[in-house]
């Protein structure tokens, strides 16, 4: 893992005032795949948009590890589910659903009743997974 020159910042809030963004993308505009939407989610995070909306999809968003960049607001639509892909998260013991590596100015915001991020803890406790106390839903480095 790279070392950070400055500490990362994570701010979670339910307030929506002042969220006017220079640009906004919806993950669904990149696509949706009920088996694995990693490429669509990561494309949205890498798009350079200041606001990424994880909107409704036909079922939960299923993904492998994702990386959120600096200067990004991630809005999770009401009742959206982001779920760890079954069988994934084996490459590195520290794999996490959302990783924020050496970032600044990042907001994760659940709208309405919020959203749910799901990891598969029951899977990670047995073979073929190596023992690890990681595999978090969100990791801020």
Secondary structure, DSSP 4 states (H G I P E B T S, - for coil): -PPPSS---EEE-S--TT---S-EEEGGGT---SS--HHHHHHHHHS--SEEEE---SSPEEES-EEPPSSEEEEEPTT-EEEEPTT-S-SSTT--SEEETT--SEEEEE-TT--EEE--HHHHTSTTSPP-S---SEEE-
